[in-house]
Amino acid sequence: MPSMKTAFFTICSRNYLAFALTLRQSVLRAEPDHAFYIFLADEAADADRLSSIEVIPVAELERPEIVSMALRYTIMEFNTAIKPFCFEHLFRKLDFEAAIYLDPDIEVFQPLTLVHAHLQSGASCVLTPHILEPIRDDDSPSDIDILRSGTFNLGFAAFARTPEAERFLSWWARRLTEHCFVDLERGLFVDQKFAELAPSFISALSILRDPGYNVAYWNLMHRTVDQSGKDWQVNGLPLTFFHYSGVIAGEPGILSKHQTRFATSRTAGVEPLIDLYLQKLAAHDHLHWSKIPYAFSSGPDGTRIPDPIRRHLPRERTIRAPLTPSDIAFWNAPSERVDQTSGKVITRLMLSIYESRPDLREVFALATAGGRHLFHAWFLTHGATEYGLSPIWTEPAFSTSRPGTLSRHLAWLQIRLAQARRRIIGN
């Protein structure tokens, strides 16, 4: 049987191009007979630095719904939201028979032989679970955390161009047009939670259980990584690809900022692997790419759009003129849904932030004057910095009253205690 015309691809914004280029290098070394594309969830990048590399800016997808998605989603949400559109582009516009997606922070060490075999033998989709056996300890991520974020890790996904795969991708794209949020309380975690329905919607679904695929911090308690000569192994089998989710450039001792199970990458047994990977990021000029701002983070006047505002914007709004003076005035006005205390105004933007954060709701009771007072202090002292808010968003609250030293410290202490409690109880 002839091999399928297959493309590999990733998605990133310009600040993550060093990761994408490192992935590309590893894929082409392991799979030299296949094409590799970088879909850029951003404006076009420096062409001189990317000569001979297949880069497709998001505008070239020519999907009108993506325009408002770029405005309404955060950078992480937008990068994940366009994934099914990229699969469809490879199938419909570039005529590939199969496509394999990999997150940019992945490195490939061996050909994805099992993935090709599943697709070649009739699978419409191939996915990998986060974990293959129960978690026995109380560290993070726990099995409850995995359930919240999704059974399958969508840092990898492979589809063949079959009718049922195309139906799934079309449905997935429609859902991600409006619901690709990080909102665990509503059961949403970007594109990933929708894959929970893949076993129901895709009859020819292959679940790949080989421990050498998609090795990452969430399954290292069950997988032992070591080196045999020049090759890497997992549980005695070849390491096919490693997912460096949560690594920090310049910090080889950190396995991932998203976990508490392993104190260092050394305790996880992967310090040499991460050290080499970070060297490759540096060689692909991470220092340069990481400083390039995200094109859709601000309006045309340079005003940064606060993330809490994004999800409340109407779908028909375009990124050509995302925020007008009336928009700014609307979000800076005192919220009509909160009793206002003299000198401690709670704006609509402040309430939007409050409602998006369980830790804030746990600590600051806005039904009481004291709770409003402390939340006002937290917002002006810590929240504005945390959300990168410019003075245009903070001045309405500052103009009413500036919090005293005691209020600032008490608000900071209460929110830190609440966050610690939530980590301890896994909530």
MIDO-720882 format. One record per residue (C-alpha): residue number from 0; y negated, z, x; residue in one letter. Coordinates in Angstrom, 3 decimals, decimal comma. Layout:
// MIDO-720882
{node NUM; {Y; Z; X}; a} ...
This chain:
// MIDO-720882
{node 0; {0,000; 0,000; 0,000}; m} {node 1; {-3,402; -0,960; 1,483}; p} {node 2; {-5,774; 1,891; 2,238}; s} {node 3; {-8,630; 2,589; -0,157}; m} {node 4; {-12,193; 1,656; 0,732}; k} {node 5; {-13,468; 5,201; 1,287}; t} {node 6; {-16,864; 6,649; 2,143}; a} {node 7; {-17,733; 10,076; 3,479}; f} {node 8; {-21,106; 11,565; 2,611}; f} {node 9; {-23,259; 14,649; 2,640}; t} {node 10; {-26,524; 15,731; 1,008}; i} {node 11; {-29,399; 17,562; 2,663}; c} {node 12; {-33,160; 17,857; 2,868}; s} {node 13; {-34,994; 16,952; 6,046}; r} {node 14; {-34,975; 20,504; 7,424}; n} {node 15; {-31,147; 20,385; 7,469}; y} {node 16; {-30,712; 17,042; 9,201}; l} {node 17; {-29,367; 18,589; 12,414}; a} {node 18; {-26,467; 19,971; 10,348}; f} {node 19; {-25,881; 16,594; 8,681}; a} {node 20; {-25,967; 14,754; 12,014}; l} {node 21; {-23,503; 17,220; 13,532}; t} {node 22; {-21,188; 16,695; 10,554}; l} {node 23; {-21,572; 12,923; 10,842}; r} {node 24; {-20,622; 12,990; 14,512}; q} {node 25; {-17,480; 14,999; 13,780}; s} {node 26; {-16,433; 12,800; 10,842}; v} {node 27; {-16,849; 9,557; 12,758}; l} {node 28; {-14,875; 10,999; 15,667}; r} {node 29; {-12,008; 12,006; 13,369}; a} {node 30; {-12,315; 9,106; 10,874}; e} {node 31; {-13,792; 6,151; 12,832}; p} {node 32; {-12,697; 3,576; 10,245}; d} {node 33; {-14,771; 5,006; 7,394}; h} {node 34; {-18,463; 4,831; 6,552}; a} {node 35; {-20,640; 7,946; 6,511}; f} {node 36; {-23,816; 8,356; 4,441}; y} {node 37; {-26,513; 11,013; 4,361}; i} {node 38; {-28,167; 11,304; 0,951}; f} {node 39; {-31,586; 12,812; 1,532}; l} {node 40; {-32,746; 15,204; -1,212}; a} {node 41; {-36,267; 14,774; 0,038}; d} {node 42; {-38,729; 12,085; 1,014}; e} {node 43; {-37,688; 9,613; 3,703}; a} {node 44; {-37,290; 10,983; 7,230}; a} {node 45; {-38,442; 9,651; 10,610}; d} {node 46; {-36,685; 6,279; 10,846}; a} {node 47; {-37,078; 6,114; 14,637}; d} {node 48; {-34,964; 9,250; 15,038}; r} {node 49; {-32,325; 8,003; 12,587}; l} {node 50; {-31,840; 4,416; 13,698}; s} {node 51; {-28,346; 3,023; 12,975}; s} {node 52; {-27,611; 5,993; 10,684}; i} {node 53; {-26,970; 5,361; 6,983}; e} {node 54; {-29,585; 7,506; 5,229}; v} {node 55; {-30,271; 7,105; 1,499}; i} {node 56; {-33,420; 8,917; 0,245}; p} {node 57; {-33,054; 10,298; -3,251}; v} {node 58; {-35,582; 7,790; -4,617}; a} {node 59; {-33,094; 4,989; -3,886}; e} {node 60; {-30,668; 6,418; -6,442}; l} {node 61; {-33,061; 4,960; -9,039}; e} {node 62; {-32,220; 7,550; -11,666}; r} {node 63; {-35,293; 8,509; -13,728}; p} {node 64; {-33,992; 12,002; -14,555}; e} {node 65; {-33,970; 12,937; -10,881}; i} {node 66; {-37,765; 12,872; -10,762}; v} {node 67; {-38,134; 15,922; -12,996}; s} {node 68; {-35,077; 17,586; -11,417}; m} {node 69; {-36,848; 17,591; -8,043}; a} {node 70; {-39,657; 19,579; -9,594}; l} {node 71; {-37,672; 21,964; -11,787}; r} {node 72; {-35,025; 22,954; -9,241}; y} {node 73; {-35,286; 24,927; -6,017}; t} {node 74; {-34,324; 23,133; -2,811}; i} {node 75; {-30,766; 24,510; -2,975}; m} {node 76; {-30,390; 23,687; -6,652}; e} {node 77; {-31,722; 20,165; -6,208}; f} {node 78; {-29,453; 19,410; -3,244}; n} {node 79; {-26,421; 20,342; -5,327}; t} {node 80; {-27,651; 18,787; -8,575}; a} {node 81; {-27,644; 15,217; -7,261}; i} {node 82; {-24,020; 15,322; -6,060}; k} {node 83; {-22,413; 13,440; -9,005}; p} {node 84; {-25,228; 10,869; -8,871}; f} {node 85; {-24,331; 10,220; -5,218}; c} {node 86; {-20,664; 9,702; -6,087}; f} {node 87; {-21,706; 7,263; -8,808}; e} {node 88; {-24,001; 5,408; -6,389}; h} {node 89; {-21,173; 4,944; -3,897}; l} {node 90; {-18,848; 3,674; -6,631}; f} {node 91; {-21,217; 1,511; -8,662}; r} {node 92; {-23,764; 0,272; -6,119}; k} {node 93; {-21,792; 0,220; -2,879}; l} {node 94; {-18,374; -0,580; -4,386}; d} {node 95; {-16,288; 2,136; -2,716}; f} {node 96; {-12,915; 2,978; -4,203}; e} {node 97; {-13,016; 6,611; -3,081}; a} {node 98; {-15,635; 9,019; -1,784}; a} {node 99; {-15,354; 12,347; 0,043}; i} {node 100; {-18,220; 14,823; -0,047}; y} {node 101; {-18,720; 17,480; 2,644}; l} {node 102; {-21,519; 20,044; 2,873}; d} {node 103; {-23,788; 19,425; 5,858}; p} {node 104; {-22,770; 22,747; 7,459}; d} {node 105; {-19,173; 21,582; 7,928}; i} {node 106; {-17,482; 20,301; 11,071}; e} {node 107; {-14,400; 18,077; 10,942}; v} {node 108; {-11,707; 18,392; 13,631}; f} {node 109; {-8,872; 16,253; 12,270}; q} {node 110; {-8,552; 13,284; 9,895}; p} {node 111; {-8,418; 14,400; 6,263}; l} {node 112; {-4,903; 12,992; 6,007}; t} {node 113; {-3,836; 15,034; 2,993}; l} {node 114; {-6,960; 14,077; 1,035}; v} {node 115; {-6,391; 10,383; 1,680}; h} {node 116; {-2,731; 10,778; 0,719}; a} {node 117; {-3,559; 12,464; -2,595}; h} {node 118; {-6,151; 9,824; -3,492}; l} {node 119; {-3,857; 7,005; -2,412}; q} {node 120; {-1,027; 8,377; -4,548}; s} {node 121; {-3,126; 8,435; -7,712}; g} {node 122; {-5,260; 11,582; -7,709}; a} {node 123; {-8,609; 11,166; -9,425}; s} {node 124; {-10,030; 14,251; -7,735}; c} {node 125; {-9,125; 16,619; -4,894}; v} {node 126; {-10,578; 20,154; -4,673}; l} {node 127; {-10,021; 23,259; -2,540}; t} {node 128; {-9,990; 26,827; -3,923}; p} {node 129; {-12,141; 29,459; -2,253}; h} {node 130; {-9,108; 31,689; -1,740}; i} {node 131; {-5,340; 31,175; -1,892}; l} {node 132; {-4,253; 34,796; -2,325}; e} {node 133; {-5,697; 38,052; -3,665}; p} {node 134; {-8,424; 39,967; -1,831}; i} {node 135; {-7,256; 43,504; -1,031}; r} {node 136; {-10,424; 45,186; 0,255}; d} {node 137; {-13,778; 46,123; -1,257}; d} {node 138; {-16,004; 44,035; 1,001}; d} {node 139; {-18,151; 41,082; 0,022}; s} {node 140; {-17,389; 38,513; -1,178}; p} {node 141; {-14,895; 40,148; -3,488}; s} {node 142; {-12,647; 38,432; -5,980}; d} {node 143; {-15,292; 39,265; -8,617}; i} {node 144; {-17,905; 37,492; -6,488}; d} {node 145; {-15,602; 34,467; -6,261}; i} {node 146; {-15,177; 34,434; -10,040}; l} {node 147; {-18,943; 34,517; -10,480}; r} {node 148; {-19,625; 31,636; -8,115}; s} {node 149; {-16,578; 29,522; -8,988}; g} {node 150; {-12,878; 29,174; -8,239}; t} {node 151; {-13,362; 25,975; -6,237}; f} {node 152; {-15,730; 25,583; -3,312}; n} {node 153; {-17,767; 22,448; -3,915}; l} {node 154; {-18,724; 22,168; -0,265}; g} {node 155; {-15,843; 19,707; -0,394}; f} {node 156; {-14,884; 17,324; -3,180}; a} {node 157; {-13,125; 13,980; -3,213}; a} {node 158; {-12,984; 11,478; -6,059}; f} {node 159; {-11,267; 8,157; -6,549}; a} {node 160; {-12,909; 5,520; -8,719}; r} {node 161; {-10,658; 5,997; -11,723}; t} {node 162; {-11,691; 6,008; -15,404}; p} {node 163; {-11,161; 9,750; -15,803}; e} {node 164; {-13,047; 10,510; -12,574}; a} {node 165; {-15,963; 8,388; -13,732}; e} {node 166; {-15,975; 10,175; -17,101}; r} {node 167; {-16,010; 13,537; -15,337}; f} {node 168; {-18,811; 12,475; -12,983}; l} {node 169; {-20,881; 11,193; -15,907}; s} {node 170; {-20,435; 14,495; -17,787}; w} {node 171; {-21,119; 16,500; -14,614}; w} {node 172; {-24,323; 14,560; -13,950}; a} {node 173; {-25,555; 15,214; -17,499}; r} {node 174; {-24,943; 18,939; -17,217}; r} {node 175; {-26,595; 19,176; -13,796}; l} {node 176; {-29,659; 17,373; -15,072}; t} {node 177; {-30,593; 20,524; -16,989}; e} {node 178; {-28,337; 23,391; -15,902}; h} {node 179; {-27,980; 23,354; -12,110}; c} {node 180; {-29,430; 26,827; -11,625}; f} {node 181; {-28,438; 29,877; -9,631}; v} {node 182; {-28,200; 32,130; -12,669}; d} {node 183; {-25,123; 34,325; -12,423}; l} {node 184; {-26,078; 36,340; -15,485}; e} {node 185; {-25,752; 33,167; -17,583}; r} {node 186; {-22,541; 32,155; -15,833}; g} {node 187; {-24,210; 29,403; -13,797}; l} {node 188; {-23,986; 28,761; -10,078}; f} {node 189; {-25,482; 25,353; -9,299}; v} {node 190; {-22,972; 22,467; -9,492}; d} {node 191; {-19,989; 24,643; -8,615}; q} {node 192; {-19,268; 26,507; -11,838}; k} {node 193; {-18,817; 23,270; -13,761}; f} {node 194; {-15,801; 22,469; -11,571}; a} {node 195; {-14,007; 25,295; -13,408}; e} {node 196; {-13,384; 22,684; -16,109}; l} {node 197; {-11,905; 20,105; -13,731}; a} {node 198; {-8,282; 21,192; -14,390}; p} {node 199; {-8,941; 20,741; -18,119}; s} {node 200; {-10,823; 17,447; -17,906}; f} {node 201; {-8,969; 15,677; -15,070}; i} {node 202; {-5,246; 15,164; -15,582}; s} {node 203; {-4,761; 13,709; -12,086}; a} {node 204; {-6,357; 16,635; -10,252}; l} {node 205; {-4,948; 17,688; -6,877}; s} {node 206; {-5,633; 21,216; -5,675}; i} {node 207; {-5,337; 21,258; -1,901}; l} {node 208; {-3,789; 24,457; -0,579}; r} {node 209; {-3,465; 23,634; 3,133}; d} {node 210; {-5,076; 26,554; 5,069}; p} {node 211; {-6,657; 24,159; 7,562}; g} {node 212; {-9,017; 22,735; 4,961}; y} {node 213; {-12,362; 24,369; 4,131}; n} {node 214; {-11,962; 27,426; 6,344}; v} {node 215; {-14,963; 29,729; 5,906}; a} {node 216; {-16,118; 33,331; 5,703}; y} {node 217; {-14,736; 33,688; 2,167}; w} {node 218; {-11,114; 33,102; 3,228}; n} {node 219; {-10,986; 34,220; 6,883}; l} {node 220; {-9,327; 37,501; 5,911}; m} {node 221; {-6,272; 35,353; 5,107}; h} {node 222; {-6,569; 32,785; 7,913}; r} {node 223; {-6,297; 33,239; 11,669}; t} {node 224; {-8,223; 30,732; 13,764}; v} {node 225; {-7,235; 30,206; 17,406}; d} {node 226; {-7,371; 27,536; 20,070}; q} {node 227; {-4,359; 25,692; 21,460}; s} {node 228; {-5,465; 23,650; 24,434}; g} {node 229; {-8,364; 21,533; 23,208}; k} {node 230; {-7,334; 21,805; 19,556}; d} {node 231; {-8,084; 24,478; 16,978}; w} {node 232; {-5,456; 25,897; 14,664}; q} {node 233; {-5,344; 27,987; 11,485}; v} {node 234; {-2,237; 30,052; 10,798}; n} {node 235; {-0,428; 27,842; 13,313}; g} {node 236; {-1,473; 24,596; 11,580}; l} {node 237; {-4,214; 22,164; 12,647}; p} {node 238; {-7,779; 23,097; 11,679}; l} {node 239; {-8,994; 20,118; 9,681}; t} {node 240; {-12,513; 21,298; 8,866}; f} {node 241; {-14,510; 24,510; 9,173}; f} {node 242; {-17,348; 25,411; 6,819}; h} {node 243; {-20,120; 27,291; 8,666}; y} {node 244; {-21,805; 28,535; 5,506}; s} {node 245; {-24,399; 31,177; 6,330}; g} {node 246; {-24,508; 30,741; 10,108}; v} {node 247; {-27,893; 31,343; 11,706}; i} {node 248; {-29,155; 29,059; 14,470}; a} {node 249; {-29,508; 30,978; 17,718}; g} {node 250; {-27,267; 33,848; 16,504}; e} {node 251; {-23,648; 33,065; 17,498}; p} {node 252; {-22,604; 36,653; 16,795}; g} {node 253; {-23,278; 36,268; 13,059}; i} {node 254; {-20,371; 34,806; 11,099}; l} {node 255; {-22,366; 34,384; 7,888}; s} {node 256; {-25,355; 36,047; 6,279}; k} {node 257; {-23,514; 35,881; 2,941}; h} {node 258; {-20,737; 38,395; 3,717}; q} {node 259; {-20,080; 41,995; 4,763}; t} {node 260; {-16,376; 41,816; 5,644}; r} {node 261; {-16,742; 40,965; 9,335}; f} {node 262; {-19,317; 42,779; 11,455}; a} {node 263; {-19,575; 39,845; 13,877}; t} {node 264; {-18,085; 36,424; 14,427}; s} {node 265; {-16,038; 38,042; 17,200}; r} {node 266; {-14,331; 40,398; 14,747}; t} {node 267; {-13,536; 37,361; 12,604}; a} {node 268; {-11,991; 35,634; 15,623}; g} {node 269; {-14,275; 32,601; 15,481}; v} {node 270; {-17,093; 33,436; 17,908}; e} {node 271; {-16,227; 30,594; 20,363}; p} {node 272; {-16,097; 28,130; 17,479}; l} {node 273; {-19,490; 29,176; 16,125}; i} {node 274; {-21,039; 29,286; 19,600}; d} {node 275; {-20,009; 25,678; 20,237}; l} {node 276; {-21,224; 24,625; 16,806}; y} {node 277; {-24,677; 26,100; 17,347}; l} {node 278; {-24,894; 24,247; 20,640}; q} {node 279; {-24,205; 21,008; 18,768}; k} {node 280; {-26,964; 21,814; 16,250}; l} {node 281; {-29,381; 22,288; 19,140}; a} {node 282; {-28,268; 18,985; 20,649}; a} {node 283; {-29,090; 17,296; 17,331}; h} {node 284; {-32,642; 18,677; 17,528}; d} {node 285; {-32,427; 21,438; 14,964}; h} {node 286; {-35,668; 22,866; 16,339}; l} {node 287; {-37,470; 19,680; 15,279}; h} {node 288; {-35,840; 19,069; 11,896}; w} {node 289; {-35,942; 22,692; 10,729}; s} {node 290; {-39,740; 22,677; 10,830}; k} {node 291; {-40,180; 19,715; 8,475}; i} {node 292; {-41,373; 20,985; 5,079}; p} {node 293; {-39,545; 20,133; 1,883}; y} {node 294; {-41,449; 17,343; 0,144}; a} {node 295; {-40,982; 18,767; -3,338}; f} {node 296; {-41,983; 22,352; -2,565}; s} {node 297; {-45,658; 21,777; -3,346}; s} {node 298; {-47,949; 19,875; -5,647}; g} {node 299; {-50,110; 16,998; -4,423}; p} {node 300; {-52,904; 19,423; -3,552}; d} {node 301; {-50,563; 21,365; -1,268}; g} {node 302; {-50,168; 24,349; -3,593}; t} {node 303; {-46,624; 25,680; -3,329}; r} {node 304; {-44,826; 25,760; -6,663}; i} {node 305; {-43,257; 29,208; -7,158}; p} {node 306; {-39,545; 28,942; -7,869}; d} {node 307; {-39,700; 31,097; -11,046}; p} {node 308; {-42,069; 28,530; -12,572}; i} {node 309; {-39,810; 25,573; -11,835}; r} {node 310; {-37,136; 26,253; -14,421}; r} {node 311; {-39,717; 26,644; -17,185}; h} {node 312; {-41,376; 23,275; -16,639}; l} {node 313; {-40,699; 20,544; -19,209}; p} {node 314; {-38,198; 17,829; -18,329}; r} {node 315; {-40,726; 15,037; -18,812}; e} {node 316; {-43,075; 16,339; -16,083}; r} {node 317; {-43,141; 14,131; -12,988}; t} {node 318; {-43,590; 15,154; -9,374}; i} {node 319; {-46,697; 12,955; -9,070}; r} {node 320; {-48,894; 15,629; -10,644}; a} {node 321; {-46,737; 18,715; -11,169}; p} {node 322; {-49,406; 21,373; -11,653}; l} {node 323; {-52,726; 20,900; -13,355}; t} {node 324; {-55,495; 23,540; -13,551}; p} {node 325; {-54,360; 24,315; -17,081}; s} {node 326; {-50,817; 24,962; -15,787}; d} {node 327; {-52,152; 27,408; -13,226}; i} {node 328; {-54,338; 29,125; -15,802}; a} {node 329; {-51,354; 29,422; -18,159}; f} {node 330; {-49,123; 31,161; -15,600}; w} {node 331; {-51,931; 33,399; -14,355}; n} {node 332; {-52,824; 34,655; -17,832}; a} {node 333; {-51,673; 38,122; -18,939}; p} {node 334; {-48,276; 37,891; -20,607}; s} {node 335; {-48,404; 38,395; -24,345}; e} {node 336; {-44,843; 39,782; -24,204}; r} {node 337; {-45,786; 42,872; -22,215}; v} {node 338; {-48,081; 45,737; -23,126}; d} {node 339; {-50,934; 45,523; -20,669}; q} {node 340; {-52,255; 48,560; -18,810}; t} {node 341; {-55,902; 48,566; -17,836}; s} {node 342; {-56,220; 47,507; -14,216}; g} {node 343; {-52,535; 46,583; -13,894}; k} {node 344; {-52,253; 43,154; -15,496}; v} {node 345; {-48,773; 41,601; -15,699}; i} {node 346; {-49,192; 37,822; -15,645}; t} {node 347; {-46,769; 35,292; -17,120}; r} {node 348; {-45,681; 34,377; -13,585}; l} {node 349; {-45,020; 38,028; -12,770}; m} {node 350; {-42,948; 38,440; -15,928}; l} {node 351; {-40,970; 35,293; -15,093}; s} {node 352; {-40,082; 36,768; -11,700}; i} {node 353; {-39,222; 40,097; -13,323}; y} {node 354; {-36,892; 38,511; -15,890}; e} {node 355; {-35,070; 36,509; -13,212}; s} {node 356; {-34,221; 39,611; -11,155}; r} {node 357; {-31,678; 42,211; -12,350}; p} {node 358; {-32,764; 44,588; -9,573}; d} {node 359; {-36,376; 44,536; -10,787}; l} {node 360; {-35,343; 45,082; -14,384}; r} {node 361; {-33,183; 48,029; -13,334}; e} {node 362; {-36,009; 49,801; -11,500}; v} {node 363; {-39,244; 48,976; -13,301}; f} {node 364; {-39,310; 49,677; -17,043}; a} {node 365; {-42,138; 47,513; -18,312}; l} {node 366; {-42,052; 49,339; -21,631}; a} {node 367; {-43,745; 52,264; -19,882}; t} {node 368; {-47,135; 52,466; -18,198}; a} {node 369; {-45,511; 53,971; -15,100}; g} {node 370; {-43,014; 51,113; -14,839}; g} {node 371; {-45,771; 48,521; -15,171}; r} {node 372; {-47,831; 50,348; -12,548}; h} {node 373; {-44,988; 50,310; -10,002}; l} {node 374; {-43,985; 46,722; -10,749}; f} {node 375; {-47,608; 45,656; -10,285}; h} {node 376; {-47,593; 47,444; -6,905}; a} {node 377; {-44,288; 45,820; -5,892}; w} {node 378; {-45,511; 42,346; -6,809}; f} {node 379; {-48,733; 42,545; -4,821}; l} {node 380; {-47,234; 44,310; -1,826}; t} {node 381; {-43,781; 42,765; -1,500}; h} {node 382; {-43,080; 40,204; -4,217}; g} {node 383; {-45,918; 37,861; -3,269}; a} {node 384; {-44,658; 37,740; 0,312}; t} {node 385; {-41,010; 37,396; -0,723}; e} {node 386; {-41,807; 34,388; -2,923}; y} {node 387; {-44,334; 32,882; -0,513}; g} {node 388; {-47,091; 32,959; -3,128}; l} {node 389; {-50,520; 31,667; -2,190}; s} {node 390; {-53,673; 33,546; -3,287}; p} {node 391; {-54,035; 31,230; -6,279}; i} {node 392; {-51,076; 33,067; -7,882}; w} {node 393; {-51,857; 36,617; -6,766}; t} {node 394; {-55,603; 36,807; -7,303}; e} {node 395; {-55,387; 37,548; -11,064}; p} {node 396; {-53,342; 40,664; -10,328}; a} {node 397; {-55,407; 41,625; -7,274}; f} {node 398; {-58,615; 41,249; -9,244}; s} {node 399; {-57,626; 44,005; -11,642}; t} {node 400; {-56,546; 46,681; -9,204}; s} {node 401; {-55,156; 46,999; -5,714}; r} {node 402; {-52,186; 49,376; -5,439}; p} {node 403; {-52,554; 52,547; -3,421}; g} {node 404; {-50,401; 53,409; -0,431}; t} {node 405; {-48,171; 55,798; -2,366}; l} {node 406; {-47,530; 53,262; -5,130}; s} {node 407; {-46,680; 50,549; -2,619}; r} {node 408; {-44,200; 52,708; -0,742}; h} {node 409; {-42,616; 54,120; -3,912}; l} {node 410; {-42,157; 50,653; -5,405}; a} {node 411; {-40,603; 49,370; -2,158}; w} {node 412; {-38,252; 52,372; -1,928}; l} {node 413; {-37,081; 52,074; -5,530}; q} {node 414; {-36,233; 48,381; -5,283}; i} {node 415; {-34,364; 48,878; -2,006}; r} {node 416; {-32,319; 51,695; -3,523}; l} {node 417; {-31,499; 49,539; -6,546}; a} {node 418; {-30,399; 46,647; -4,341}; q} {node 419; {-28,199; 48,987; -2,292}; a} {node 420; {-26,585; 50,349; -5,473}; r} {node 421; {-25,881; 46,836; -6,728}; r} {node 422; {-24,222; 45,900; -3,424}; r} {node 423; {-22,051; 49,027; -3,461}; i} {node 424; {-20,806; 48,497; -7,017}; i} {node 425; {-20,487; 44,717; -6,593}; g} {node 426; {-23,015; 43,967; -9,280}; n} 
